[in-house]
Amino acid sequence: MDADVSTQVSVGKKFYKGELSGIPLRIEVGERDVLKNQLVIANRVTKEKIQLPFDFSDGIVDEHTNMEQLVDNLEDILKATQRFMVRNY
């Protein structure tokens, strides 16, 4: 698991780097996603993107969370995402 939280590189360049590295799944969490209470899972192989409901109100992430805090909570986010995927797919 790797999280790219740098702000010096554009999102597109980050995605391109992941493509070159062969990363099969990408979890996207942006400001709009937090406001919509969702995560976006992108499958590199099938090009499918799934918007997963995610309750950010449980304290994992809120409007005051910075990227370092988000990375610290990434394990909780991944576990919740895995539970959702197992239940629904």
MDAnalysis code that builds the backbone (N, CA, C; Angstrom):
import MDAnalysis as mda
import numpy as np

u = mda.Universe.empty(267, n_residues=89, atom_resindex=np.repeat(np.arange(89), 3), trajectory=True)
u.add_TopologyAttr("name", ["N", "CA", "C"] * 89)
u.add_TopologyAttr("resid", np.arange(1, 90))
u.add_TopologyAttr("resname", ["MET", "ASP", "ALA", "ASP", "VAL", "SER", "THR", "GLN", "VAL", "SER", "VAL", "GLY", "LYS", "LYS", "PHE", "TYR", "LYS", "GLY", "GLU", "LEU", "SER", "GLY", "ILE", "PRO", "LEU", "ARG", "ILE", "GLU", "VAL", "GLY", "GLU", "ARG", "ASP", "VAL", "LEU", "LYS", "ASN", "GLN", "LEU", "VAL", "ILE", "ALA", "ASN", "ARG", "VAL", "THR", "LYS", "GLU", "LYS", "ILE", "GLN", "LEU", "PRO", "PHE", "ASP", "PHE", "SER", "ASP", "GLY", "ILE", "VAL", "ASP", "GLU", "HIS", "THR", "ASN", "MET", "GLU", "GLN", "LEU", "VAL", "ASP", "ASN", "LEU", "GLU", "ASP", "ILE", "LEU", "LYS", "ALA", "THR", "GLN", "ARG", "PHE", "MET", "VAL", "ARG", "ASN", "TYR"])
u.atoms.positions = np.array([
    [0.845, -1.159, 0.000],
    [0.000, 0.000, 0.000],
    [0.896, 1.229, 0.000],
    [0.532, 2.178, -0.859],
    [1.299, 3.405, -0.958],
    [0.332, 4.571, -1.112],
    [0.599, 5.640, -0.439],
    [-0.239, 6.835, -0.548],
    [0.626, 7.987, -1.023],
    [0.219, 8.603, -2.114],
    [0.930, 9.760, -2.637],
    [0.168, 11.006, -2.216],
    [0.673, 11.698, -1.221],
    [0.003, 12.879, -0.695],
    [0.755, 14.155, -1.041],
    [1.686, 14.052, -1.963],
    [2.458, 15.237, -2.342],
    [1.556, 16.270, -3.000],
    [1.904, 17.518, -2.808],
    [1.129, 18.606, -3.415],
    [1.892, 19.272, -4.551],
    [3.134, 18.869, -4.784],
    [3.935, 19.470, -5.846],
    [3.643, 18.854, -7.215],
    [2.977, 17.712, -7.226],
    [2.712, 16.990, -8.474],
    [1.207, 16.972, -8.719],
    [0.810, 17.120, -9.974],
    [-0.617, 17.109, -10.304],
    [-1.211, 15.715, -10.118],
    [-2.518, 15.684, -9.949],
    [-3.224, 14.407, -9.789],
    [-3.009, 13.526, -11.016],
    [-3.059, 14.129, -12.194],
    [-2.856, 13.367, -13.432],
    [-1.504, 12.680, -13.472],
    [-0.467, 13.372, -13.033],
    [0.869, 12.767, -13.003],
    [0.929, 11.629, -11.996],
    [0.218, 11.791, -10.875],
    [0.174, 10.717, -9.875],
    [-0.505, 9.486, -10.461],
    [-1.626, 9.688, -11.159],
    [-2.336, 8.567, -11.770],
    [-1.460, 7.889, -12.831],
    [-0.759, 8.694, -13.625],
    [0.120, 8.161, -14.667],
    [1.230, 7.312, -14.047],
    [1.807, 7.800, -12.954],
    [2.856, 7.046, -12.254],
    [2.304, 5.695, -11.781],
    [1.078, 5.705, -11.266],
    [0.450, 4.457, -10.834],
    [0.218, 3.505, -11.986],
    [-0.181, 4.052, -13.143],
    [-0.375, 3.221, -14.340],
    [0.930, 2.547, -14.733],
    [2.011, 3.320, -14.758],
    [3.310, 2.765, -15.126],
    [3.792, 1.714, -14.138],
    [3.430, 1.892, -12.882],
    [3.851, 0.947, -11.842],
    [3.011, -0.324, -11.839],
    [1.869, -0.298, -12.540],
    [1.011, -1.478, -12.598],
    [0.103, -1.637, -11.399],
    [-0.178, -0.562, -10.705],
    [-1.069, -0.621, -9.546],
    [-2.473, -0.986, -10.030],
    [-3.046, -2.096, -9.549],
    [-4.342, -2.546, -10.086],
    [-5.536, -1.725, -9.621],
    [-5.526, -1.238, -8.389],
    [-6.646, -0.460, -7.865],
    [-6.132, 0.836, -7.259],
    [-6.915, 1.877, -7.496],
    [-6.576, 3.183, -6.940],
    [-7.769, 3.662, -6.121],
    [-7.516, 4.101, -4.898],
    [-8.564, 4.677, -4.067],
    [-8.381, 6.191, -4.097],
    [-9.420, 6.866, -4.536],
    [-9.365, 8.319, -4.636],
    [-10.240, 8.926, -3.541],
    [-9.663, 9.866, -2.815],
    [-10.408, 10.610, -1.806],
    [-10.035, 12.075, -1.982],
    [-10.954, 12.828, -2.534],
    [-10.726, 14.253, -2.731],
    [-11.697, 15.060, -1.888],
    [-11.530, 16.373, -1.949],
    [-12.412, 17.241, -1.165],
    [-13.877, 17.005, -1.496],
    [-14.177, 16.921, -2.801],
    [-15.578, 16.713, -3.207],
    [-16.098, 15.363, -2.732],
    [-15.218, 14.361, -2.719],
    [-15.629, 13.035, -2.252],
    [-15.998, 13.078, -0.775],
    [-15.196, 13.783, 0.021],
    [-15.486, 13.896, 1.448],
    [-16.827, 14.598, 1.653],
    [-17.060, 15.669, 0.888],
    [-18.331, 16.386, 1.002],
    [-19.521, 15.525, 0.601],
    [-19.298, 14.599, -0.357],
    [-20.371, 13.709, -0.821],
    [-20.426, 12.405, -0.026],
    [-19.539, 12.248, 0.972],
    [-19.437, 11.001, 1.745],
    [-19.263, 9.798, 0.839],
    [-18.212, 9.834, 0.032],
    [-17.934, 8.722, -0.869],
    [-16.428, 8.562, -1.080],
    [-16.060, 7.375, -1.516],
    [-14.721, 7.070, -2.003],
    [-14.875, 6.684, -3.464],
    [-13.834, 6.838, -4.231],
    [-13.851, 6.376, -5.608],
    [-12.767, 5.308, -5.747],
    [-13.173, 4.136, -6.233],
    [-12.236, 3.052, -6.500],
    [-12.095, 2.948, -8.013],
    [-10.867, 3.067, -8.508],
    [-10.609, 2.972, -9.942],
    [-9.839, 1.686, -10.212],
    [-10.363, 0.874, -11.134],
    [-9.726, -0.374, -11.527],
    [-8.912, -0.112, -12.791],
    [-7.607, -0.257, -12.705],
    [-6.724, 0.022, -13.830],
    [-6.960, -0.926, -14.990],
    [-7.271, -2.156, -14.710],
    [-7.414, -3.170, -15.752],
    [-8.708, -2.988, -16.538],
    [-9.822, -2.837, -15.833],
    [-11.123, -2.738, -16.513],
    [-11.530, -1.300, -16.817],
    [-10.765, -0.340, -16.296],
    [-11.060, 1.099, -16.448],
    [-12.353, 1.508, -15.744],
    [-12.896, 0.625, -14.897],
    [-14.140, 0.905, -14.180],
    [-13.848, 1.777, -12.963],
    [-14.753, 2.710, -12.703],
    [-14.689, 3.513, -11.485],
    [-15.977, 3.294, -10.714],
    [-15.831, 3.032, -9.424],
    [-16.977, 2.790, -8.559],
    [-16.978, 3.848, -7.471],
    [-18.123, 4.465, -7.278],
    [-18.271, 5.410, -6.176],
    [-18.887, 4.657, -4.999],
    [-18.123, 4.580, -3.923],
    [-18.575, 3.844, -2.746],
    [-19.009, 4.816, -1.662],
    [-20.190, 4.608, -1.103],
    [-20.576, 5.449, 0.027],
    [-19.626, 5.203, 1.196],
    [-19.236, 6.252, 1.846],
    [-18.337, 6.122, 2.985],
    [-18.698, 7.208, 3.982],
    [-18.945, 6.830, 5.198],
    [-19.385, 7.775, 6.216],
    [-18.171, 8.426, 6.865],
    [-17.844, 9.612, 6.417],
    [-16.720, 10.337, 6.985],
    [-17.068, 10.968, 8.322],
    [-18.327, 10.916, 8.720],
    [-18.746, 11.546, 9.977],
    [-18.313, 10.760, 11.207],
    [-17.735, 9.568, 11.008],
    [-17.312, 8.772, 12.156],
    [-15.979, 9.229, 12.740],
    [-15.480, 10.339, 12.249],
    [-14.257, 10.891, 12.803],
    [-13.000, 10.524, 12.053],
    [-13.096, 9.630, 11.065],
    [-11.895, 9.278, 10.298],
    [-11.417, 10.499, 9.512],
    [-12.344, 11.185, 8.872],
    [-12.012, 12.365, 8.074],
    [-13.123, 13.388, 8.242],
    [-12.745, 14.643, 8.373],
    [-13.735, 15.709, 8.348],
    [-13.127, 16.903, 7.616],
    [-13.807, 18.025, 7.622],
    [-13.348, 19.169, 6.839],
    [-12.045, 19.767, 7.354],
    [-11.610, 19.356, 8.537],
    [-10.371, 19.877, 9.103],
    [-9.203, 18.900, 8.963],
    [-9.433, 17.755, 8.360],
    [-8.399, 16.737, 8.215],
    [-7.403, 17.157, 7.143],
    [-6.128, 17.064, 7.451],
    [-5.130, 17.326, 6.418],
    [-4.657, 15.990, 5.841],
    [-3.850, 16.057, 4.802],
    [-3.455, 14.834, 4.103],
    [-2.644, 13.896, 4.993],
    [-1.831, 14.421, 5.887],
    [-1.059, 13.552, 6.770],
    [-1.987, 12.753, 7.686],
    [-3.029, 13.406, 8.182],
    [-3.996, 12.706, 9.026],
    [-4.743, 11.660, 8.206],
    [-5.038, 11.984, 6.955],
    [-5.740, 11.040, 6.084],
    [-4.902, 9.777, 5.882],
    [-3.616, 9.950, 5.655],
    [-2.729, 8.794, 5.488],
    [-2.685, 7.975, 6.765],
    [-2.652, 8.647, 7.915],
    [-2.654, 7.931, 9.188],
    [-3.915, 7.077, 9.335],
    [-5.024, 7.532, 8.754],
    [-6.297, 6.816, 8.851],
    [-6.575, 5.932, 7.641],
    [-5.608, 5.818, 6.753],
    [-5.812, 5.070, 5.516],
    [-6.162, 3.601, 5.773],
    [-5.580, 3.008, 6.791],
    [-5.880, 1.609, 7.100],
    [-7.363, 1.436, 7.427],
    [-7.937, 2.348, 8.193],
    [-9.369, 2.282, 8.509],
    [-10.203, 2.448, 7.243],
    [-9.791, 3.366, 6.378],
    [-10.510, 3.581, 5.127],
    [-10.446, 2.329, 4.255],
    [-9.283, 1.709, 4.165],
    [-9.139, 0.495, 3.354],
    [-9.976, -0.659, 3.911],
    [-9.995, -0.809, 5.224],
    [-10.806, -1.874, 5.827],
    [-12.288, -1.658, 5.537],
    [-12.748, -0.416, 5.661],
    [-14.152, -0.116, 5.374],
    [-14.463, -0.351, 3.895],
    [-13.541, 0.005, 3.028],
    [-13.726, -0.220, 1.594],
    [-13.796, -1.713, 1.299],
    [-12.910, -2.488, 1.913],
    [-12.913, -3.935, 1.702],
    [-14.229, -4.552, 2.173],
    [-14.735, -4.141, 3.326],
    [-16.010, -4.663, 3.811],
    [-17.132, -4.348, 2.830],
    [-17.152, -3.127, 2.304],
    [-18.175, -2.734, 1.347],
    [-18.077, -3.584, 0.085],
    [-16.871, -3.780, -0.434],
    [-16.683, -4.553, -1.672],
    [-17.126, -5.994, -1.479],
    [-16.786, -6.585, -0.337],
    [-17.170, -7.975, -0.065],
    [-18.681, -8.099, 0.003],
    [-19.349, -7.151, 0.655],
    [-20.798, -7.200, 0.775],
    [-21.532, -6.963, -0.531],
    [-20.971, -6.114, -1.390],
    [-21.730, -5.650, -2.550],
    [-21.236, -6.156, -3.910],
    [-20.074, -6.800, -3.970],
    [-19.582, -7.218, -5.286],
    [-19.136, -8.627, -5.257],
])
